[in-house]
Amino acid sequence: MIKLTNLQKVRAIIVFFMVALVVSGATAFPVESELKLLCSVLNINAETIKDSPAIFGFVYSMKESITEVNLHTPQLAYGYDWLAFAHLVIALMFIGPFRDPVRNKWVIQWGMIACVAILPLAFICGPIREMPLYWTFIDCSFGVFGIIPLILCMKYIKLLEKEG
């Protein structure tokens, strides 16, 4: 069995986190296509949503809304482009702790704060934007699950500090 050093563990976690941010961000670019594909794969349409779980109706509504917006005001989709860009830029922030985790541990701490900050944003803006409560919980899961690797990362960084 391979035994990783604390530095290798930190770097592996950071790479995982960066890849997750990039993948998450990249999915914001083709949101209309993704929603159409999801509805096709799950057979979600105007007929089937009547007898389906509420989330299917929500997904169908989002697909119809995004399609309509892109048809009439494609400029609004530019916000998704910036959302994707923000994810990519945030991922780049973690290059610093990848290179020197102890000196740049503040980036990990900042990431943890950002994960916690997702919760009030989702619970404040979700209802304002008429998002269903279950979707608010899905959004919150990004913060809850995102903070776990960062907490582990901080644990290993503290061990690195003790190692000197």
N, C-alpha and C positions, 0 to 999 in steps of 0.2 A: 504494500500500500504506500502511495506517495504521501509524504508529509510536507505540507506547505508551510513556508515561513509566514510570519505575521505580515510582512511586506507583500508577499505573493497573495495572501488572503485579501488584503486591502485592495490591491490592484484588480483582483478578480471581481470583487464586489463592485468596484468603480466601473469596470468595463461592462458588467451586467447592467448597472444602473444607466450608463450612457447609452447602451444599445436599446434599453427599454424606452428611454426618452426619444431616441431617434425614430424607433418604430412607431411609438405613439404619435409623434409629430408628423411623420410621413403619411400616416393614415388620414390626416386632416386635408391633404391635397385632393384626393379623389372621393370625397364624402358622398357625392351624388351617386357615383358608380358603385361604391360600396353598399349603399343603402338599397340600390336596385338589385344588386347581386344577393344581398341578404334576404330581401323579400322574395326573390325568385327561388332561392335555395329552400327557404322555409315555407314556401307557398303562401306568402302573406299578400292578400289583395283585398279589394273592397268587399268581396263576397265572404272570404274566410275569416275576416277579423270579427265578424258578428259572433262567432262561436269560439273565439280564441281567447287566450289570456290577454289581459289589458295591455301588457307590454307589446304584444303584436300590433294592436291598434295604434299604440304610440309610435312604433317604428314605421308603420305604414303612413301615419300622419306626417312624420318627419320626412320620409322619402317624398311624399307628394309636395310638401312645403318647399323643400330644397329644390326639387325639380321646377316648381313654379317660380321661385325666386331666381334661379339660374336662367330661366327662359326670359323673364321680363327685366330683371335687374341683376345681371351677372356681376356687377361691381361689388355687391354685398358679399359675394364669395371671397373677395379679396381679404376679408377678415379671417377666413380659414387659412389663407396663405400665410398671413402674419402669425396666426396661432401655430402653424407648423414651423415657421421660421423661429419663433420663440423657443420651441422645444429643442430645435437643433442648436441654438445659441446656448441654451441652458446646459445641454450636454457638453458643449465645449468648455464650460466653466470647470468641469471635473477633470480636465487635463492637468490642472495645477496639483490637486491632491494625488493624482495618479503618479506624477513625477516626484513629488515630495509631500507625502501625506502629513507628516508632523507639522511642517511649516504652513501648509495650506488646509489644515483641518477646519478652518473657519468656513470653507466652502461646503464641507459636509454638514456643519452646524447650520449654515444658511439653508441647505437643502432640507434639513429636518424642520426648520421653521416654515419653509414653503409647504411642506407636506401637511403640517398642522394647520396652516392658513387656508388650505383647501376647504376645511370643514365649515368655518363661518361663511366663506364665499358661497359654497353650495347651498347652505341653509338660508342665506339671505337672498341671493340672486335667483335660486331655483324657484321659489314661489312667485317672485316678481315676474319671472319669464314664463310662468305657468307650467313648470316642469312637474311631472308626477313625483310624489314622494319617493317611490322606489328608484327613480332615476337619480334623485339627489343622493340616495345611498350608494348607487353605483359610482357616481362622481366622487363621493367621499372615500370609496375604496381605493382610489388612486393615492390618496394621502396616507391612508391606513397601511396599505401594502407597500407603498413607496418608502415609508419611514423605517420599515423593518431592516432592509439591507443597510441603510445609513446608520442605524443604531449599531448593527454588527460591525460596520466599518469603524465607527468611533471606538468601539471596544478594542479592536485590533490596533488602532492608532495609539490608544493609551498604552497598550502593551509595548508598541514600538518606542514610545517616549521613555518608558521604564528601561528598555534595553539600551537606550542611549544612542 
